[in-house]
Amino acid sequence: GSYGEEEFDFSMLIPPFAGVGLKAYAKDGSDITATVFAPNGFMKVDANYAAGAYENWKATDWPKTYQNPTYSNMFACGIAFAPPHPISKPMSSPNGTPINPTPPRTGMPSGIIGKAVAHSICDKILKGENAPLHEASMAHMGAACVASAGKGLFNGTAAAMTIYPVVPDFDKYPGTGRDTDYTFGEIGLAGHWIKHILHHLFIWKAKLKAGWTLIPE
Ligand SMILES: Cc1cc2nc3c(=O)[nH]c(=O)nc-3n(C[C@H](O)[C@H](O)[C@H](O)COP(=O)(O)OP(=O)(O)OC[C@H]3O[C@@H](n4cnc5c(N)ncnc54)[C@H](O)[C@@H]3O)c2cc1C
């Protein structure tokens, strides 16, 4: 609600969150963009887009298979799928600026979803059109985040956080919606070491070097 200026070394400008605005056309040339994509440009999948107000939001609104409901050969994973609604309760600043964090389809959930969808597509090819689809709901998935706050072998520091599940489930975990045994954060040298090790592991995995499939998303 108040205005001011902050000193900073580095900053990141975050644009409004939206899909790339692809157009979709059927074989007969008719425009099917509204069937395939939500108004925000992300692809419609097996989510409940009719949940309405915050009070009605449920963990089960979140997609499991990421298959387009109209075209069974189309999937959207990671950042590309249209979430059913935000995760956090919509808020606004005292002067009315809306504060609605976008659901985080960050590296870890995107990787896990991508893997499930890749398995589903393989099964459709190898086992037939009706093969059961693999599932990766963000309401059943945990995520970890390690944010660097200074490098150095012995004096480095990073904040390490885990959250489970990413989408809160207030029916299963009344109060916070999260399992507090698996939702915690700590800052220190250990976090820096984890970040350093993950850095090398993920580059190894990206290069598909020996044993890459054993390295988790
Ligand atoms: C500045 C920044 C910092 C971030 N930091 C972190 C972090 O520290 N930790 C974290 O977990 N996440 C972080 N994220 C988020 C994370 O990078 C994304 O959520 C994640 O990469 C999404 O994965 P994705 O595979 O869904 O999409 P993307 O990684 O965006 O992959 C989409 C791919 O599709 C390709 N593509 C697009 N159009 C076409 C086309 N027509 N034909 C063929 N290919 C196409 C693109 O080139 C791209 O390679 C950050 C994001 C940003 C922008």
The ligand as an SDF file (V2000), in Angstrom:
LIG
                    3D

 53 58  0  0  0  0  0  0  0  0999 V2000
   14.5040  -16.5720  -14.8900 C   0  0  0  0  0  0  0  0  0  0  0  0
   13.9280  -17.8950  -14.4380 C   0  0  0  0  0  0  0  0  0  0  0  0
   14.4870  -18.5350  -13.3470 C   0  0  0  0  0  0  0  0  0  0  0  0
   14.0030  -19.7730  -12.9350 C   0  0  0  0  0  0  0  0  0  0  0  0
   14.5950  -20.3900  -11.8700 N   0  0  0  0  0  0  0  0  0  0  0  0
   14.1750  -21.6250  -11.5010 C   0  0  0  0  0  0  0  0  0  0  0  0
   14.8320  -22.3280  -10.4440 C   0  0  0  0  0  0  0  0  0  0  0  0
   15.8060  -21.8640   -9.8340 O   0  0  0  0  0  0  0  0  0  0  0  0
   14.3380  -23.5600  -10.1040 N   0  0  0  0  0  0  0  0  0  0  0  0
   13.2700  -24.1090  -10.7620 C   0  0  0  0  0  0  0  0  0  0  0  0
   12.8780  -25.2240  -10.4390 O   0  0  0  0  0  0  0  0  0  0  0  0
   12.6520  -23.4770  -11.7710 N   0  0  0  0  0  0  0  0  0  0  0  0
   13.0710  -22.2400  -12.1530 C   0  0  0  0  0  0  0  0  0  0  0  0
   12.4370  -21.5870  -13.1740 N   0  0  0  0  0  0  0  0  0  0  0  0
   11.2680  -22.1950  -13.7870 C   0  0  0  0  0  0  0  0  0  0  0  0
   11.6380  -23.3040  -14.7720 C   0  0  0  0  0  0  0  0  0  0  0  0
   12.7110  -22.8930  -15.5820 O   0  0  0  0  0  0  0  0  0  0  0  0
   10.4280  -23.6210  -15.6510 C   0  0  0  0  0  0  0  0  0  0  0  0
    9.3030  -23.7530  -14.8370 O   0  0  0  0  0  0  0  0  0  0  0  0
   10.6550  -24.9240  -16.4260 C   0  0  0  0  0  0  0  0  0  0  0  0
   11.7870  -24.7730  -17.2500 O   0  0  0  0  0  0  0  0  0  0  0  0
    9.4450  -25.2730  -17.2850 C   0  0  0  0  0  0  0  0  0  0  0  0
    9.7650  -26.4300  -18.0200 O   0  0  0  0  0  0  0  0  0  0  0  0
    9.0110  -26.8220  -19.3320 P   0  0  0  0  0  0  0  0  0  0  0  0
    9.7080  -28.0150  -19.8710 O   0  0  0  0  0  0  0  0  0  0  0  0
    7.5580  -26.9210  -19.0540 O   0  0  0  0  0  0  0  0  0  0  0  0
    9.1790  -25.5660  -20.3080 O   0  0  0  0  0  0  0  0  0  0  0  0
   10.5090  -24.9510  -20.9510 P   0  0  0  0  0  0  0  0  0  0  0  0
   11.7210  -25.2650  -20.1160 O   0  0  0  0  0  0  0  0  0  0  0  0
   10.1750  -23.5250  -21.2250 O   0  0  0  0  0  0  0  0  0  0  0  0
   10.6400  -25.7860  -22.3000 O   0  0  0  0  0  0  0  0  0  0  0  0
    9.8410  -25.5150  -23.4320 C   0  0  0  0  0  0  0  0  0  0  0  0
   10.6980  -25.8010  -24.6480 C   0  0  0  0  0  0  0  0  0  0  0  0
    9.8840  -25.7760  -25.8300 O   0  0  0  0  0  0  0  0  0  0  0  0
   10.6080  -25.1490  -26.8400 C   0  0  0  0  0  0  0  0  0  0  0  0
    9.6330  -24.6560  -27.8270 N   0  0  0  0  0  0  0  0  0  0  0  0
    8.7970  -23.5980  -27.7290 C   0  0  0  0  0  0  0  0  0  0  0  0
    8.0530  -23.4800  -28.8370 N   0  0  0  0  0  0  0  0  0  0  0  0
    8.3920  -24.4980  -29.6520 C   0  0  0  0  0  0  0  0  0  0  0  0
    7.9610  -24.9200  -30.9270 C   0  0  0  0  0  0  0  0  0  0  0  0
    7.0130  -24.2820  -31.6030 N   0  0  0  0  0  0  0  0  0  0  0  0
    8.5530  -26.0200  -31.4630 N   0  0  0  0  0  0  0  0  0  0  0  0
    9.4960  -26.7020  -30.7700 C   0  0  0  0  0  0  0  0  0  0  0  0
    9.9460  -26.3450  -29.5650 N   0  0  0  0  0  0  0  0  0  0  0  0
    9.4050  -25.2610  -29.0050 C   0  0  0  0  0  0  0  0  0  0  0  0
   11.3900  -24.0440  -26.1410 C   0  0  0  0  0  0  0  0  0  0  0  0
   12.4980  -23.6500  -26.9010 O   0  0  0  0  0  0  0  0  0  0  0  0
   11.7990  -24.7410  -24.8400 C   0  0  0  0  0  0  0  0  0  0  0  0
   13.0190  -25.4200  -24.9390 O   0  0  0  0  0  0  0  0  0  0  0  0
   12.9110  -20.3570  -13.6100 C   0  0  0  0  0  0  0  0  0  0  0  0
   12.3490  -19.7080  -14.7050 C   0  0  0  0  0  0  0  0  0  0  0  0
   12.8360  -18.4930  -15.1200 C   0  0  0  0  0  0  0  0  0  0  0  0
   12.2160  -17.8200  -16.3290 C   0  0  0  0  0  0  0  0  0  0  0  0
  1  2  1  0
  2  3  1  0
  2 52  2  0
  3  4  2  0
  4  5  1  0
  4 50  1  0
  5  6  2  0
  6  7  1  0
  6 13  1  0
  7  8  2  0
  7  9  1  0
  9 10  1  0
 10 11  2  0
 10 12  1  0
 12 13  2  0
 13 14  1  0
 14 15  1  0
 14 50  1  0
 15 16  1  0
 16 17  1  0
 16 18  1  0
 18 19  1  0
 18 20  1  0
 20 21  1  0
 20 22  1  0
 22 23  1  0
 23 24  1  0
 24 25  2  0
 24 26  1  0
 24 27  1  0
 27 28  1  0
 28 29  2  0
 28 30  1  0
 28 31  1  0
 31 32  1  0
 32 33  1  0
 33 34  1  0
 33 48  1  0
 34 35  1  0
 35 36  1  0
 35 46  1  0
 36 37  1  0
 36 45  1  0
 37 38  2  0
 38 39  1  0
 39 40  1  0
 39 45  2  0
 40 41  1  0
 40 42  2  0
 42 43  1  0
 43 44  2  0
 44 45  1  0
 46 47  1  0
 46 48  1  0
 48 49  1  0
 50 51  2  0
 51 52  1  0
 52 53  1  0
M  END
$$$$
